[in-house]
């Protein structure tokens, strides 16, 4: 997989507003937020798309959601509610080909988005 902006953030080659990090997961504020709280939760392992998740990644993917729930609580949006989204490939709206979970909240999230 070629380098992405997210792999550069992981390696600290470019800055980001990082709000969580452990050995396997990194979370940072989106630079183009679509809600008052918009955080990207990413695995440090390079996984390009949802289609590239393998059975051995199950625990890691679950950890992305656990981290998202923790951040939602810390950001004060857990009780009122929030949205978690993975985009996959071009038609799904994926722009960076490094798996990332969008955590969005702090306002009413309409469906379809808009």
Secondary structure, DSSP 4 states (H G I P E B T S, - for coil): ----HHHHHHTTSS---EEEE-SSEEEEE-TT-SSSEEEEEEESS---SGGG--GGGHHHHHHHHHHHHHHHHHHT-TTT-EEEE---TGGGT--SSS-EEEEEESS---SS--
